[in-house]
Amino acid sequence: MIKNLKLLREERGWSQQKVADMLNLTQQTVFKYEQKSNEPDIATLIRLADIFEVSVDFLIGNTEIREKNTNREQPTLSKSEIEYIRQLRALPNNVRKSVDNLLKDFNSSLK
């Protein structure tokens, strides 16, 4: 289940014992995780992802993307921005496309 544990551990130069100590487990347990003969519970899986600063999906081999989804807070829109979006949505599709094209042209001219 934990396909990238050994890779991550070795990249950091850590021993199985060091990882075990961080998790309050035995070295033998970490060895079994790496050999795929034993699987951690969800809490341990999350803790491992936190320790190695990767996503659980990367840790278990579901993705090549290492970064966690940090659920960053979205920027807050001002009242005028909200009003602009409301008005834009109310436009007919052909007019909305014209506005989109105008914005694209304007933005490309700034580059």
C-alpha positions as CSV (number, residue, x, y, z in Angstrom):
1,M,0.0,0.0,0.0
2,I,2.8,2.5,0.8
3,K,4.6,2.4,-2.4
4,N,6.8,5.5,-1.9
5,L,7.8,5.2,1.8
6,K,11.2,3.7,1.2
7,L,11.9,6.2,-1.6
8,L,11.0,9.2,0.7
9,R,12.9,7.8,3.6
10,E,16.1,7.2,1.6
11,E,15.8,10.6,-0.1
12,R,16.1,12.1,3.4
13,G,18.8,9.7,4.5
14,W,16.7,8.4,7.3
15,S,16.9,5.0,8.8
16,Q,13.8,2.8,9.4
17,Q,14.5,3.3,13.1
18,K,14.3,7.1,12.8
19,V,10.9,6.9,11.0
20,A,9.7,4.4,13.6
21,D,10.8,6.7,16.4
22,M,8.9,9.6,14.8
23,L,5.7,7.4,14.7
24,N,6.3,5.7,18.1
25,L,6.4,2.3,16.2
26,T,9.0,-0.4,16.0
27,Q,11.6,-0.5,13.2
28,Q,10.2,-3.9,12.3
29,T,6.8,-2.3,11.6
30,V,8.3,0.3,9.3
31,F,10.2,-2.6,7.6
32,K,6.9,-4.4,7.0
33,Y,5.3,-1.2,5.6
34,E,8.2,-0.9,3.1
35,Q,8.0,-4.7,2.2
36,K,4.2,-4.3,1.8
37,S,3.6,-7.2,4.1
38,N,1.7,-4.9,6.6
39,E,-0.4,-1.8,6.1
40,P,-0.7,1.2,8.4
41,D,-4.0,2.5,9.7
42,I,-5.3,5.8,8.3
43,A,-3.9,7.9,11.2
44,T,-0.4,6.5,10.6
45,L,-0.7,7.1,6.9
46,I,-1.7,10.7,7.4
47,R,1.2,11.1,9.9
48,L,3.7,9.7,7.4
49,A,2.4,12.1,4.7
50,D,2.9,15.0,7.2
51,I,6.4,13.8,8.2
52,F,7.5,13.6,4.6
53,E,5.5,16.7,3.5
54,V,3.7,14.9,0.7
55,S,0.2,14.0,-0.1
56,V,-1.2,10.6,1.0
57,D,-1.9,9.9,-2.7
58,F,1.8,10.3,-3.5
59,L,2.8,8.2,-0.5
60,I,0.6,5.3,-1.6
61,G,1.5,5.6,-5.2
62,N,-1.8,7.0,-6.6
63,T,-0.1,10.1,-8.1
64,E,3.3,11.4,-9.1
65,I,2.4,14.8,-7.6
66,R,4.1,15.1,-4.2
67,E,2.5,18.3,-2.9
68,K,-0.4,18.2,-0.5
69,N,-3.6,20.0,-1.2
70,T,-3.3,22.6,1.4
71,N,-6.8,23.9,1.0
72,R,-5.6,27.4,0.7
73,E,-8.1,30.1,1.5
74,Q,-9.6,31.6,-1.5
75,P,-9.2,35.4,-1.9
76,T,-12.2,37.4,-0.8
77,L,-14.1,39.3,-3.6
78,S,-15.0,42.9,-3.1
79,K,-18.6,44.1,-3.4
80,S,-17.8,45.6,-6.8
81,E,-16.2,42.4,-8.0
82,I,-19.3,40.4,-6.9
83,E,-21.5,42.9,-8.7
84,Y,-19.4,42.7,-11.9
85,I,-19.7,38.9,-11.9
86,R,-23.5,39.1,-11.3
87,Q,-23.8,41.5,-14.2
88,L,-21.6,39.3,-16.4
89,R,-23.6,36.2,-15.7
90,A,-26.8,38.1,-16.7
91,L,-25.5,38.9,-20.2
92,P,-26.5,36.9,-23.2
93,N,-23.9,34.3,-24.2
94,N,-22.8,36.2,-27.3
95,V,-22.2,39.4,-25.4
96,R,-20.4,37.5,-22.6
97,K,-18.1,36.0,-25.2
98,S,-17.4,39.5,-26.6
99,V,-16.5,40.7,-23.1
100,D,-14.2,37.7,-22.6
101,N,-12.5,38.5,-25.9
102,L,-12.1,42.1,-25.0
103,L,-10.5,41.2,-21.6
104,K,-8.2,38.7,-23.3
105,D,-7.1,41.3,-25.9
106,F,-6.6,43.9,-23.2
107,N,-4.5,41.6,-21.0
108,S,-2.3,40.4,-23.9
109,S,-1.6,44.1,-24.8
110,L,-0.3,44.6,-21.3
111,K,2.4,41.9,-21.7
